[in-house]
Amino acid sequence: MQLTKSTIRYILLLGIALVVLIPQRAYCQFSDSTIKEINNRLLQLHRCREKQSLYVKLRYSDSITIHNQDETIHELIIATNKEKVAKNRYQTLSAFSSIMLLLALIL
């Protein structure tokens, strides 16, 4: 008797568990085509996020490259300006020494 009651109780609980755990198609909120469309959109979203992360990495890399190029350009401008100043100084000194040589030859 005890064994029968526990067996009946076990079968009843097993039946309830099966009813609860097995999805009921009649009560499903979404159709199969809707679920497939949602899955496709989730896959597209995942691909887009992967592409976005790659673009973020590329943006960071490009930012560093542009910053380095800007520093190089700035250094080249400074070097060019120093060379112009040195050239002007040399031209002035050359003109002065030419005038002094001409005066020395005349006198």
Secondary structure, DSSP 8 states (H G I E B T S, - for coil): -HHHHHHHHHHHHHHHHHHHHS--GGG-SS-HHHHHHHHHHHHHHHHHHHHHHHHHHHHHHHHHHHHHHHHHHHHHHHHHHHHHHHHHHHHHHHHHHHHHHHHHHH-
